[in-house]
Amino acid sequence: MSIIAKSQTIINNSCKSLVKYIKVSNVSYLTVEKEDTVSNILINHYDNRPTKEYINQLLRNGCIYHQDPIKVTKIKTVPKRVVIDKVIGEGSLLKYFFYPRVDSTDHIDFNNFNKYIVYENQYFIVIDKPHGINVGPIVDHLHNNFTCFLKDWLKKKNNNKNNNDNFSLYNPHLLDSPTRGLCVIAKDLNFLSKFNKLLSDKKVEKKYKAFIPITENNENIEIKPGIYKHFMKSTNYSPKKLFDEQDEENSLKECLLNILKVERKEIYVPLGIKDVSIDLLQNELQFDEIGKGNFRKRAKRLLFNVVDIQLITGRTHQIRVQLSKLGFPLLSDIMYGGKSFNHLITDDVDIKNLESLHYPKMIGLISFNLSFQCPITNENYNFNLSNNK
């Protein structure tokens, strides 16, 4: 059952719920009629009562928010996360995600987790985030993210020496879940504050590799280097919409990206391997690798335009939507017209139709270069994924 279908079931089975679809499809709102614990309120709310164990799991995972009534706060407030089963008063508002999104972690190599660590010092960590997982917490889940996995790994690495309330990691910038690549994780609040200033002053340079399948429709169309400008409508939902010109109200956000270079590359795709496990940065297949590991499997070679991009402005989905606007949607970026590996490999119409209904866990976009001057030590850093292969 889909998330939306599950949410509709909540509406049909509940006795008095008010469910709204805001930003994500399964957020629910409930006004508390009688003072009680969070778990009791939610358990008693439904005709088909959920178990207390399930509600406690939602609490632990940060799926429930609480807002005091205005008669108590005297001012308008926003719902705050609740992670323990506390008593809340009459008139309070509960915002909750009964069916939180949970990304599969089957493709993450927890036994060799250090391969995702590009650099670490006392102030920050630079990671190579894999496709198919969020960098940090999302609105409906606290723990199903790479930063949480990194924190657990650091505790084990340091024999739990940092297992205290002062050991925290912070996310000054993010990557979309299906995007792979370099990202800074802050270990220090002072560094976090100063690094945020670098980001706002555009003193952190980020470069991406975009993988665009070469098909019959675009094989003769040239992608030219240069700066491209569009204007994006500011919304809280996706897909984003672009325009060639600013509107009369000057309300659209300017989007600038610089295409640095374009090269053609053949990528070896073993059949039967999940797309999140395919290394788009793979080197050219060498003769002595044939018949070993994944290279023992049947495979296809696919041809791509690999586009190096410097991001000038940092809008949500900017690279994805701008390239799509130019007629070059990314690999697997179905939201913006891209085709998945299976679309490119198979002729099976049923598989293609099925995949068009679901967004893949990966897209052909990698943050491969990150450079900045440390705001505390003034040391210059330049990280490049191709140097860490």
LINQUIKA-V650098 format. One record per pair of residues at least 24 apart in sequence whose ideal C-beta (glycine too) atoms are under 6 Angstrom apart, sorted by the first residue. I is the first residue (numbers start at 1). J is the second residue. If there is no record, write none. Layout:
I J
I J
This chain:
3 99
6 99
10 98
13 47
13 48
14 46
15 47
23 236
26 97
26 99
27 97
28 96
29 95
30 94
31 93
32 88
32 90
32 92
34 90
35 89
35 90
37 85
37 87
38 82
38 85
39 85
59 83
59 85
61 141
61 142
61 143
62 142
63 97
63 100
63 140
64 96
65 95
67 93
68 92
97 140
100 140
100 141
101 140
102 144
103 133
103 144
107 276
107 277
113 153
118 383
118 388
123 187
123 188
123 191
123 376
124 184
124 186
124 187
124 191
125 185
126 184
126 383
127 183
127 185
129 175
129 183
130 180
131 178
131 180
131 276
131 362
132 276
132 361
132 362
134 177
135 171
135 174
135 175
135 183
136 171
172 196
173 199
178 361
178 362
178 363
179 365
180 366
181 366
181 367
182 367
182 370
182 383
191 376
194 375
195 375
198 372
198 375
204 372
205 371
206 311
206 370
207 310
207 369
208 309
208 319
208 365
208 367
209 306
209 308
209 366
209 368
210 307
210 309
210 330
210 365
211 280
211 304
211 306
211 331
211 364
212 305
212 328
213 304
213 331
213 339
213 344
214 303
214 305
223 262
223 305
225 259
225 261
227 258
228 257
229 256
230 255
230 322
232 315
239 335
240 317
240 321
242 321
242 325
253 315
255 313
255 315
255 318
255 322
256 312
256 313
257 309
257 311
257 312
257 322
258 310
258 312
259 307
259 309
260 308
260 310
261 308
262 305
262 307
263 306
265 304
265 306
266 301
266 303
267 302
267 304
268 299
268 301
269 299
269 300
269 302
269 341
270 294
270 297
270 299
271 297
271 298
275 341
275 360
275 362
276 361
276 362
300 345
302 344
330 363
330 364
330 365
331 364
332 360
332 362
332 363
333 363
334 359
